[in-house]
Amino acid sequence: MGIAHWDEIEFHRAANGEIDASWQRLGATAGAARVGVNRVRVAPGMLPTPPHSHGASEEIYFVLSGSGLAWQDGATHAVAAGSCVVQRADHFEHTFKAGAEGLEYLVFGTNHPTEFGWLPRSGAVRLGWPWVEGRTDDPWDIEAKAEPLVFADPAPRPQNIVTLERDEQYRQLGAAGGARQTGLNYLRIGEGRLSGPPHCHSAAEEVFVVLEGAGTLELWPTPGAADDGFEREDIPVRAGHVAARPPASSIAHAFRGGADGLTLLAYGTNPPNDICFYPRSNKIFWCGVGVIARVEPLTYRDGEPDDWG
C-alpha cells in the first residue's frame, strides 16, 4: 500500500524567465507506477511550464486555490478554484498563467515509456528523458529568451474546461471534460459512509487525494490474499493524504468518512481489459464488456488430491 502526505513532501522550484513554479511529486512519493500526480504552486503572474503538448500522455488539472488563465493553442480561458482542465494526448499546446494571488493546482497524468513532448517556441522535442539531436542546452533557457507569451482576453469556457459547483456531492470531472484514457471523479463522503464497495483492479491504476475532512482507508484482502496471510487493515487519512493503488494488488480498497465527512479526488486509468473484484459480495466486473457476475472463491488446492507439492 502506498500512502503519503503532502506536508511531508518537499517542493522543488523551477524558475527561468517567465516560468516560476514549485512542484511536489505526490504520486511518485506514494508509489504510483504508471500514472503521476503533482501539486504545483505558480508564482503570481508567472507560468508553470512553457507551452507544450504530449504525444501519448493525457493530463487532467484540478485547481485547488488562486486563479489565473489557461492558455491552449493561443486561446485564453479563466480558471479558479474548482476548475478542471482536460488535456488529451496529441492535442492542444497548453500552459497556465497565475493571477495576482498565484495559482495552485493538481496535475494528474499517464506515464508512457515512449512518450514525447513538444515545445513549439524553442522547437525542442523530448523523447522520454533526452532531448533529440543530443542537444546539451536546456530548451527552457531558450524559452526564457523568447518574447513573453501573449494572453488574449479570456474567451468563453471550452468543452475541455469544466467547473465544480459549490454544493456538488459527486462529479465525473474527467468524463465531463472529454478525457479518454483516464478518469477524475470528485466525491464527498458522509460520516460513516463508504466511497463505494471495497474493490481491486486487475489492470487499472488509481490515485486518491484527500481534499477535506478525515476518515479511514479500508483495505480488504481478496480470498487469495487472505490465504497468503494478509489481514483487513484500516488506515487513518486526512486532508493532504495521497493514496496510490496499483493494479493486480489483490487488496481491495474503499474510503469511509469520519465525523466531519471526507472529500476526495479519485483518479484512475481506463484499460478495456480491466477486471474488478468486490470481496464483500464475491462479484467480478468485466469492465470492458460491462458484465458483472458472482463467483465462488476457491483455494488453489481445492478439489486436487493431496499428492503434490
PEGI-V549555 format. One record per pair of residues at least 6 apart in sequence whose ideal C-beta (glycine too) atoms are under 7 Angstrom apart, sorted by the first residue. I is the first residue (numbers start at 1). J is the second residue. D is the distance in whole Angstrom. If there is no record, write none. Layout:
I J D
I J D
This chain:
1 219 6
1 251 7
2 30 4
2 31 3
2 32 7
2 243 7
2 244 4
3 30 6
3 235 7
3 241 6
3 242 7
3 243 5
4 26 7
4 29 4
4 30 4
4 242 5
5 240 5
5 241 5
6 24 6
6 26 6
6 39 6
6 240 5
6 242 7
7 240 6
9 24 5
9 25 7
9 26 6
9 29 5
11 22 4
11 23 7
11 24 5
12 22 7
12 23 5
13 22 5
14 21 6
14 23 7
16 140 5
16 141 7
16 144 5
17 143 6
17 144 3
18 46 6
18 47 5
18 148 6
18 149 7
19 46 6
19 47 5
19 48 7
19 49 7
19 50 7
19 140 7
19 143 7
20 43 4
20 46 4
21 40 5
21 41 6
21 42 5
21 43 7
21 46 7
21 48 4
22 41 5
23 38 5
23 40 5
24 38 6
24 39 4
25 38 6
26 37 5
26 38 6
26 39 6
26 242 4
27 35 6
27 36 4
27 37 4
27 207 6
27 242 7
27 244 6
28 36 6
30 242 5
30 243 6
30 244 4
31 244 5
32 205 7
32 207 5
32 244 4
33 205 7
33 246 6
34 110 7
34 111 5
34 205 5
35 108 7
35 109 7
35 110 6
35 111 6
35 205 5
35 207 6
35 269 6
36 109 5
36 111 6
37 106 6
37 107 7
37 108 5
37 207 5
37 209 7
37 242 7
37 267 7
38 107 5
39 106 6
40 48 5
40 104 7
40 105 6
40 107 6
41 102 7
41 104 5
42 48 5
42 68 7
42 96 6
42 98 4
42 102 6
42 103 4
43 98 6
43 102 6
44 98 5
44 99 7
44 100 5
44 101 6
44 102 5
45 98 6
46 98 6
47 95 5
47 96 7
47 97 6
47 149 7
48 95 7
48 96 6
49 95 5
50 95 7
50 119 5
50 121 6
50 140 7
50 143 4
51 71 7
51 93 5
51 94 6
51 95 5
51 120 6
51 121 7
51 149 7
52 93 6
52 95 7
52 117 6
52 118 6
52 119 5
53 90 7
53 91 7
53 92 6
53 93 5
53 94 7
53 118 5
54 89 6
54 115 6
54 117 6
55 89 6
55 90 5
55 115 6
55 116 5
56 89 5
56 112 4
56 114 7
56 115 5
57 89 6
57 109 5
57 110 5
57 111 7
57 112 6
57 115 5
58 87 7
58 88 5
58 89 5
58 109 7
58 110 6
58 179 6
58 180 7
58 181 4
58 182 6
59 87 4
59 107 6
59 108 7
59 109 4
60 84 7
60 86 5
60 108 5
60 174 5
60 179 6
60 182 6
60 184 5
61 84 7
61 85 4
61 105 5
61 107 5
62 84 5
62 105 6
62 106 5
62 184 7
62 265 6
63 79 5
63 80 6
63 81 5
63 82 7
63 83 4
63 103 7
63 105 5
64 81 6
64 104 5
64 105 6
64 106 6
65 81 5
65 104 5
66 98 6
66 99 6
66 101 5
66 102 5
66 103 4
66 104 5
67 79 7
67 80 4
67 99 4
67 101 7
67 103 7
68 79 6
68 96 5
68 97 5
68 98 4
68 99 5
68 103 4
69 76 5
69 77 7
69 78 6
69 79 7
69 96 7
69 97 5
69 151 5
69 154 7
70 77 5
70 79 5
70 85 5
70 94 7
70 96 6
70 161 6
71 94 6
71 95 5
71 96 7
71 97 7
71 149 7
71 151 6
72 92 4
72 93 7
72 94 4
73 92 5
73 93 6
75 155 5
76 151 5
76 152 5
76 153 7
76 154 5
76 155 6
77 154 6
77 155 6
77 157 6
77 158 7
77 161 6
78 154 4
79 85 7
79 161 7
82 163 6
82 164 4
83 161 6
83 163 5
84 162 5
84 164 7
84 173 4
84 177 6
84 184 7
85 160 6
85 161 5
85 177 7
86 160 5
86 174 6
86 177 3
86 178 5
86 179 5
87 94 5
88 178 7
88 180 6
93 120 5
96 103 6
97 151 6
106 209 6
106 265 7
108 182 7
108 184 6
108 207 7
108 267 5
110 181 6
110 182 6
110 269 7
113 128 7
115 128 7
116 125 6
116 126 6
116 127 5
117 126 4
118 125 6
119 139 5
119 143 7
121 143 6
121 146 5
122 139 4
122 142 4
122 143 6
124 131 6
124 139 4
125 132 5
131 139 7
159 178 6
160 177 5
160 178 5
161 177 7
162 173 6
162 176 5
162 177 5
164 171 6
164 173 7
164 186 6
168 186 7
169 188 5
170 186 7
170 187 5
171 185 7
171 186 5
172 183 7
172 185 5
173 184 5
173 185 7
173 186 6
174 182 6
174 183 4
174 184 4
175 183 6
181 269 7
181 270 6
182 267 7
182 268 7
182 269 5
182 270 6
183 268 6
183 270 6
184 265 6
184 267 5
185 266 5
186 265 6
187 195 6
187 264 5
187 266 7
188 261 6
188 263 5
189 195 5
189 215 7
189 255 6
189 257 4
189 261 6
189 262 4
189 264 7
190 257 5
190 261 5
191 257 5
191 258 7
191 259 6
191 261 6
192 256 7
192 257 6
193 256 7
193 257 5
194 254 5
194 255 7
194 256 5
195 254 5
195 255 4
195 264 6
196 254 6
197 254 7
197 278 5
197 280 6
197 281 7
198 218 6
198 220 4
198 252 4
198 253 6
198 254 4
198 278 7
198 279 6
198 280 6
199 252 5
199 276 5
199 277 6
199 278 5
200 222 6
200 249 6
200 250 6
200 251 6
200 252 4
200 253 7
200 277 6
201 247 5
201 274 6
201 276 5
202 247 6
202 248 6
202 274 6
202 275 4
203 247 5
203 271 4
203 273 5
203 274 4
204 247 6
204 268 5
204 269 5
204 270 7
204 271 6
204 274 5
205 245 7
205 246 6
205 247 5
205 268 7
205 269 5
206 245 4
206 266 7
206 267 7
206 268 4
207 242 7
207 244 5
207 267 5
208 243 5
208 255 7
208 264 6
208 265 7
208 266 5
209 242 5
209 264 7
209 265 5
210 237 5
210 238 6
210 239 5
210 240 6
210 241 4
210 262 7
210 264 6
211 239 6
211 263 5
211 264 7
211 265 6
212 239 5
212 263 4
213 239 7
213 257 7
213 258 6
213 260 5
213 261 5
213 262 4
213 263 6
214 237 7
214 238 4
214 258 4
214 260 7
214 262 7
215 237 6
215 255 6
215 256 5
215 257 5
215 258 4
215 262 4
216 234 5
216 235 7
216 236 6
216 237 7
216 256 5
216 258 7
217 235 4
217 237 5
217 243 6
217 253 6
217 255 6
218 234 6
218 253 7
218 254 5
218 256 6
219 232 7
219 233 4
219 235 7
219 251 5
219 253 6
220 232 6
220 252 4
220 279 5
221 230 4
221 231 7
221 232 7
221 250 7
221 251 6
222 250 5
222 252 7
222 277 6
222 279 5
223 297 4
224 250 6
225 250 4
225 251 6
227 299 6
230 251 7
245 253 5
252 277 7
252 279 5
255 262 6
255 264 6
272 288 4
273 288 6
274 287 4
274 288 7
275 284 6
275 285 7
275 286 6
275 287 7
276 285 4
276 287 6
277 284 6
281 294 7
282 294 5
282 295 6
282 297 6
283 292 6
283 293 7
283 294 5
284 293 6
284 295 5
285 292 5
